[in-house]
Amino acid sequence: MKKIPKKVIASRLSRRVKKLLKTKTVSIVIVTGSVGKTSAKVAIGKLLSLDYQVRFSEDSYNTNIGLPLSFFGLKAPAQLWDPIAWRRIFQKIRSISRDYPYDVVVLEMADDEVDDMLQFLSFIKPEYGVVTAVAPVHMERMLSIDRIVRDNWRIASGAKEIIYNADQPELAKLASKNKKTFGFGLTKGDVRFLNINTNSKGYFTATLKLPNEEFEITTKIIGKHNLYSLLIAASVANQMGMSGQKIAKGLASIGAINGRMNLLAGVNGSKIIDDSYNASPQAVCSALDVLSSLPTSKRIAVLGNMNELGGHSISEHYKVGKYAAKRADILVVIGKDAELHMVNGAKEAGMNPDNIKIFKSPYEIGHFLKRIVDKNDVILVKGSQNGIFLEEAVRILLDPSLDAKEVLVRQNKSWKRKKRKALGL
């Protein structure tokens, strides 16, 4: 049987969404940005669920196939061109559409697929468009940081109101030229956190400042940059009319999602900062800051290649290596550019070469660290997914009481097959 073109599948899925929106009133929130999209989307979804029936996915489903499927809580088949699987999916879509239970849908939009996103936005007409942050990621497909800013803003502008990161001057400048904008930030914006401190568990306490009131909260979040997802959720909920008290209570219950700055118990009494889902230079440096801030006798940074940086890859890996040298006692790397340029950066920053370890697979990393970690050691694990898959190192290092399928990313059968193939197993 001939393969069904991807464009045909995307078109058919879009028609199902159009049909749904003609018969059902749904408030739509879109989330774009270079980093933090999935965490923001999940935080928004969980907070709004206190007042609404909300449809959102914890996966990064942000393509022209993933977006329409997100309306129905479905996933593409493991074999994308399987006509029987697609027939079942469309049957499920028809069934769900008959009595659609959701008031709000929160979607994540890819900033490196602007044309596809704008086409989708032409008929879903969102209420709110969120820009999480702009940073140099996907640079092999982007021309410049200016292009990234512009493309993210174009996507968010498809909504009636833009909710943007007021701490970033590039976004604040664009917001000043628009009437329907609402800012969030750690230092600026309509919604902020004040008096940020860390408790004995490493989680943040802070004062949540809304436009007209303030609340004291204790979060389940580590890493100051991850507070942005809570600020974004609070901003959307505030604009949708949720009470400040309910917003504060809801934020206190939202923790990290799998593979994104998730603090886990490790072997031998160690702690793992599992940030293995993906990596960009800004996000890696932010994660290293968290590692250096936690009280411990030994800090171990496991860093993999940062993919899709194009011509910036050499310089960015080198910079991250220098940054890691000042924040970790041991640096473990995997991937071509990490092995060459990240290591060079760490050495030139003064890191002892004996404390730099290079491996070819995440399994080797896991077994090596399992032999050397002690009680209270902290291990940061971060890298891009393709060819790296550092969640497999985390799986080996997990405390035996934890179930890898429950707490780690990419643990289903389909991903296991992809990893075995990619890693030559």
Buried (B, 14 or more C-beta within 10 A) or exposed (E): EEEBEEEEBBEBBBEBBEEBBEEEEBBBBBBBBBBBBBBBBBBBBBBBBBBBEBBBBBBBBBBBBBBBBBBBEBBBBEEEBBEEEBEEBBEEBEEBBEEBEBBBBBBBBBBBBBEBBBBBBEEBEBBBBBBBBBBBBBBEEBEEBEBBBBBBBBBBBBBEBBBBBBBBEBBBEBBEEEEEBBBBBBEBBBBBBEEBEBEEEBBBBBBBBBEEEEBEBBBBBBBBBBBBBBBBBBBBBBBBEBBBEEBBBBBBEBBBBBBBBBBBBBBBEBBBBBBBBBBBBBBBBBBBBBBBBBEBEBBBBBBBBBBBBBEBBBEBBBBBBBBBBEBBBBBBBBBEBBBBBBBBBBBEBEBEEEBBBBBEBBBBBBBBBBEEBEEBBBBBBBBBBBBBBBBBBBBBBBBEEBEBEEBBBBBEEEBEEBBEEEBEE
